[in-house]
């Protein structure tokens, strides 16, 4: 089962809206077939493993990280293929939450004489597909907030300089996180300050997958931003009155365009597409969401991302955006990369929520520490929000 989980990881960020699944077939103590789900619409992990095993699947044991599907979707049900192949035993790490599948596979296979059991490594199976489960149950993506901090909790100097707080090893880890995400989200301030690409840059990429760049840009961003020339189509969330994509937070009038159609229009020029302006890359998708005082409605943003089959979002924004996501209770997982350095400057920014005052320690946001790991010289903490105790 652990081998199946390792295979499934290769599908993270690529299978949405489907789960990442791995499968291994064992006969007489020998692995005779293995596979993983590579993308929605492509063969499921069980099918890949069965094809590799061929006739050796008859009488063998199948280990799969999620309850096999038993419904017709883009592909036929895996339970049918399992029965036709003559698999004798099926062990699945955890149940599916999809009502079309939940509990059905075990019942169907057992009635056909196949030995079926849930486990082992059930918790690991759930953790692998936490984004899938949340998206299926709420319609919103799983949100991971990543922060790079000095030991005194600062994200940049008072002048905004943040390159680089953490080590090259930590930055490589972040690129791996991007590679496993459907989208990477920042605010307009980060785009203006750092001009990031928001791409996953791996030393040995196994495919051309890239997360979608997402920018909360109530008033727009510069049409020269590098993320507009990237390999994945950006999503720009703007205030309802600013559907036209404007330059550098400009508030000048721009002819409106239909929702989902992006234009680049510096000041009063006629709207032009990214291609027409020679910027390269796919024209961004512009999505208006409610907002007030220059701040967009974050739950509405997540709902819109979920509608686009985005199951996992890596938030990499600045201090205010990080604090706003935390204060709104929208963070599912928090990854803190602490560098062994101090700024000792009270004007240097750390995470904060605009207009928030916390007078009592009892009102602080409580977190559950789930892991601590040295990444080069830096310390990475994995934390999950927990209920506030009185």
C-alpha positions in Angstrom: 0.0 0.0 0.0 2.8 2.4 0.7 4.2 1.8 -2.8 0.7 2.7 -4.1 0.7 5.9 -2.1 4.0 6.9 -3.5 2.7 6.3 -7.0 -0.4 8.4 -6.3 1.6 11.4 -5.3 2.7 11.8 -8.9 -0.9 12.7 -9.8 -1.2 15.6 -7.3 -2.0 18.8 -9.1 -2.9 17.0 -12.3 -6.0 15.0 -11.8 -8.6 17.6 -10.7 -11.5 17.3 -10.3 -10.5 13.6 -9.7 -8.5 12.2 -6.8 -4.9 11.2 -7.0 -4.8 7.4 -6.9 -2.1 4.8 -7.1 -2.5 1.0 -7.5 -0.2 -2.0 -7.1 -1.0 -5.6 -8.0 0.9 -8.4 -6.2 0.9 -12.1 -7.0 2.9 -14.7 -5.1 4.8 -11.9 -3.4 5.9 -10.3 -6.6 4.6 -6.9 -8.0 3.1 -7.7 -11.4 1.4 -4.4 -12.2 1.3 -0.8 -11.0 0.0 2.5 -12.1 -1.4 5.9 -11.1 -4.2 8.2 -12.3 -2.4 10.8 -14.5 -5.2 13.2 -15.5 -9.0 13.5 -15.6 -10.3 11.5 -18.5 -7.3 9.2 -18.6 -7.3 5.6 -17.3 -7.6 5.2 -13.5 -4.8 3.7 -11.5 -6.4 0.3 -11.3 -6.7 0.1 -15.1 -3.1 1.0 -15.6 -2.0 -1.6 -13.1 -4.3 -4.3 -14.6 -3.0 -3.6 -18.1 0.5 -4.0 -16.9 -0.3 -7.2 -15.1 -2.2 -8.8 -17.9 -3.1 -12.5 -17.2 -1.0 -12.4 -14.1 -3.7 -10.4 -12.4 -5.9 -13.5 -12.1 -5.9 -14.6 -8.5 -3.7 -11.7 -7.4 -4.1 -9.0 -4.8 -4.8 -5.3 -5.7 -3.7 -2.5 -3.4 -5.3 0.8 -4.2 -5.2 4.1 -2.3 -8.9 4.9 -2.7 -12.1 2.8 -2.9 -12.4 1.7 -6.6 -15.0 3.6 -8.6 -18.2 1.7 -9.4 -20.0 4.3 -11.7 -19.8 5.3 -15.3 -18.1 8.7 -15.8 -15.5 9.7 -18.4 -14.2 6.2 -18.0 -15.9 2.8 -17.3 -16.2 1.6 -13.6 -13.0 0.1 -12.2 -15.0 -2.6 -10.3 -16.0 -4.1 -13.6 -12.4 -4.3 -14.8 -11.3 -5.8 -11.5 -13.9 -8.6 -11.7 -13.1 -9.3 -15.4 -9.4 -9.6 -14.6 -10.0 -12.2 -11.9 -8.5 -10.2 -9.0 -9.0 -12.3 -5.8 -8.4 -9.6 -3.1 -8.7 -5.9 -2.9 -7.3 -3.6 -0.2 -8.1 0.1 -0.4 -6.6 2.7 1.9 -9.7 4.8 2.4 -13.3 5.1 1.3 -14.4 7.6 -1.4 -16.7 10.4 -0.3 -18.4 10.6 -3.7 -21.9 9.4 -3.1 -21.8 7.6 -6.5 -19.0 5.4 -5.1 -19.0 5.4 -1.3 -19.5 1.9 0.0 -20.6 0.5 -3.3 -17.4 -1.0 -4.5 -16.9 -3.1 -1.4 -20.5 -4.4 -1.6 -20.3 -5.1 -5.3 -16.9 -6.9 -5.2 -17.8 -8.9 -2.1 -21.0 -10.2 -3.6 -18.9 -11.4 -6.6 -16.6 -13.4 -4.2 -13.7 -11.0 -4.0 -12.1 -10.5 -0.6 -12.3 -6.8 0.2 -11.0 -4.7 3.1 -10.4 -1.0 3.9 -6.8 -0.4 5.0 -4.0 -0.4 5.8 -2.7 3.2 5.9 -6.1 4.8 6.0 -5.0 8.1 7.5 -2.2 8.4 4.9 -4.8 7.8 2.2 -7.1 10.5 3.5 -4.2 12.9 3.8 -3.1 12.3 0.3 -6.5 13.3 -1.1 -7.5 16.0 1.5 -7.9 18.5 -1.4 -10.2 16.1 -3.3 -12.3 15.4 -0.2 -12.7 19.1 0.7 -13.6 20.1 -2.9 -16.1 17.3 -3.2 -17.8 18.1 0.1 -17.7 22.0 0.0 -17.1 23.0 -3.6 -14.1 25.0 -2.5 -10.4 24.2 -2.8 -8.0 23.1 -0.1 -6.0 26.1 0.9 -2.3 25.8 1.9 -0.7 29.1 3.2 3.1 29.2 2.8 5.1 31.8 4.6 8.8 32.5 4.7 9.8 34.2 7.9 12.7 35.4 10.0 12.9 34.1 13.5 11.2 37.2 14.7 8.3 36.6 12.4 9.1 39.2 9.7 8.2 38.6 6.0 10.3 41.4 4.5 12.3 44.5 5.5 10.5 47.8 6.0 11.3 48.7 2.4 9.6 45.5 1.1 12.8 43.6 0.3 12.2 39.8 0.8 14.8 38.2 -1.5 15.7 35.9 -0.1 14.6 35.2 3.5 15.0 31.4 3.2 17.6 29.2 1.6 17.8 27.7 -1.9 16.8 24.3 -0.4 13.6 25.9 1.0 12.8 27.5 -2.3 13.2 24.2 -4.1 10.7 22.7 -1.6 8.3 25.5 -2.5 8.6 24.8 -6.2 7.8 21.1 -5.4 4.7 22.4 -3.5 3.7 24.4 -6.5 4.1 21.4 -8.7 1.6 19.5 -6.6 -1.0 22.4 -6.6 -3.7 23.3 -9.0 -3.1 27.0 -8.5 -0.8 29.5 -6.8 -2.5 32.7 -5.4 -1.0 36.1 -4.6 -2.2 39.6 -4.2 -1.6 42.6 -6.5 1.0 44.0 -4.1 3.2 40.9 -4.5 2.9 41.2 -8.3 3.9 44.9 -8.2 6.7 44.3 -5.7 8.2 41.0 -6.9 6.8 40.5 -10.4 6.7 36.7 -9.8 6.3 34.0 -12.4 4.3 31.7 -10.1 5.6 28.7 -12.0 6.9 25.4 -10.7 10.6 25.2 -11.7 11.9 21.8 -11.0 15.4 20.4 -11.8 14.0 17.3 -13.4 10.3 17.9 -14.3 8.5 14.7 -15.3 5.9 16.6 -17.4 4.9 20.1 -18.4 2.3 20.6 -15.7 2.1 24.2 -14.3 -0.3 25.6 -11.6 -2.6 28.3 -12.7 -1.5 31.8 -11.4 -4.2 33.5 -9.4 -4.1 37.2 -8.5 -6.4 39.1 -6.2 -6.3 42.4 -8.2 -9.3 44.5 -7.3 -8.0 47.4 -9.5 -5.9 45.3 -11.9 -2.1 44.7 -12.4 0.5 45.8 -14.8 0.0 44.4 -18.3 3.8 43.7 -18.3 3.6 41.3 -15.3 5.6 38.2 -16.0 2.9 35.8 -14.9 0.9 37.0 -18.0 3.6 35.4 -20.2 3.6 32.1 -18.4 2.6 28.6 -19.6 -0.7 28.4 -17.6 -3.6 30.7 -18.1 -3.8 33.3 -15.2 -7.0 34.0 -13.3 -7.4 37.6 -12.1 -10.1 38.4 -9.5 -11.2 42.0 -9.8 -13.9 44.3 -8.3 -17.2 44.2 -10.2 -16.6 47.7 -11.6 -13.2 46.8 -13.0 -13.9 43.9 -15.3 -11.6 45.5 -17.9 -8.0 44.6 -17.1 -6.2 47.9 -16.2 -2.6 48.9 -15.8 -0.9 49.4 -12.5 -4.0 49.8 -10.3 -5.2 52.6 -12.6 -8.8 53.8 -12.1 -9.2 55.3 -15.5 -12.2 54.2 -17.6 -11.9 51.1 -19.6 -14.6 49.7 -21.9 -16.1 46.7 -20.1 -15.7 43.2 -21.5 -17.7 40.1 -20.9 -16.9 38.0 -17.8 -14.1 35.6 -18.5 -12.6 37.6 -21.4 -9.5 39.4 -20.5 -8.1 42.5 -22.1 -4.9 44.5 -21.4 -5.7 48.2 -21.5 -3.2 50.8 -20.2 -5.2 54.0 -19.4 -7.4 55.0 -22.4 -6.1 52.7 -25.1 -8.4 50.3 -26.8 -8.6 46.9 -25.2 -6.0 44.5 -26.6 -5.4 40.8 -26.0 -2.1 39.6 -24.6 -1.3 38.1 -27.9 -2.1 41.3 -29.8 0.3 43.2 -27.5 3.0 40.7 -28.1 3.1 39.6 -24.4 2.9 35.9 -25.2 1.0 33.5 -23.0 -2.7 32.8 -22.8 -5.1 35.7 -22.2 -6.0 35.8 -18.5 -9.4 34.9 -17.3 -10.9 37.9 -15.5 -13.5 37.1 -12.8 -15.4 39.9 -10.9 -16.2 39.1 -7.2 -17.7 41.3 -4.5 -15.5 43.5 -2.4 -15.3 46.6 -0.3 -12.5 49.2 0.4 -10.2 47.5 -2.1 -10.5 44.1 -0.5 -12.1 41.2 -2.3 -14.5 38.7 -0.7 -12.2 35.7 -0.1 -14.9 33.1 0.3 -16.3 34.2 -3.0 -12.9 33.9 -4.6 -12.5 30.3 -3.3 -16.0 29.4 -4.5 -15.2 30.6 -8.0 -11.9 28.6 -8.0 -13.8 25.5 -6.9 -16.2 26.0 -9.8 -13.2 25.8 -12.1 -12.3 22.4 -10.8 -9.4 23.8 -8.8 -9.0 21.6 -5.8 -5.8 22.8 -4.2 -4.5 26.4 -3.8 -1.1 27.4 -2.6 -1.3 31.0 -1.1 2.0 32.8 -1.3 0.9 36.4 -0.8 2.2 39.2 1.4 1.6 40.0 5.0 -2.0 41.4 4.7 -3.2 38.7 2.4 -1.8 36.0 4.7 -3.4 37.5 7.7 -6.7 38.0 6.0 -6.9 34.3 5.0 -6.0 33.2 8.5 -8.4 35.6 10.2 -11.2 34.5 7.9 -10.7 30.9 8.8 -10.0 29.9 5.2 -6.6 28.2 5.7 -6.6 24.4 5.8 -2.8 24.0 6.2 -0.1 26.4 7.2 3.5 25.9 6.2 6.0 28.1 7.9 9.6 28.3 6.7 11.7 29.9 9.4 15.2 31.2 8.4 17.9 31.5 11.2 18.1 35.3 11.0 16.6 38.3 12.8 15.6 41.7 11.5 14.8 43.3 14.9 12.9 46.1 13.2 9.4 46.7 14.5 8.5 48.4 11.2 9.3 45.3 9.2 6.0 43.5 8.2 4.8 40.2 9.6 1.4 38.5 8.9 -1.5 40.7 10.0 -5.2 41.1 9.3 -6.3 44.7 8.3 -8.2 46.5 11.0 -7.9 43.6 13.4 -7.4 44.2 17.1 -6.7 41.2 19.5 -6.7 42.5 23.1 -6.7 39.1 24.8 -4.4 36.1 24.3 -7.4 33.9 24.6 -8.6 35.3 21.3 -5.4 34.2 19.4 -5.6 31.8 16.6 -4.6 28.4 17.9 -2.7 26.0 15.7 -1.9 22.3 15.9 1.7 21.4 15.1 1.8 18.3 12.9 5.4 18.3 11.8 8.8 20.0 12.0 11.6 19.4 9.4 14.9 20.9 8.6 15.1 22.1 5.0 18.7 23.1 4.5 19.4 25.6 7.3 15.7 26.5 7.6 13.0 25.0 9.8 9.7 24.1 8.1 6.7 23.8 10.4 3.5 22.1 9.3 0.4 23.4 11.2 -3.3 23.0 11.1 -5.9 25.5 12.6 -7.5 24.1 15.7 -10.5 25.4 17.7 -9.9 28.3 20.0 -9.9 27.3 23.7 -11.3 29.5 26.3 
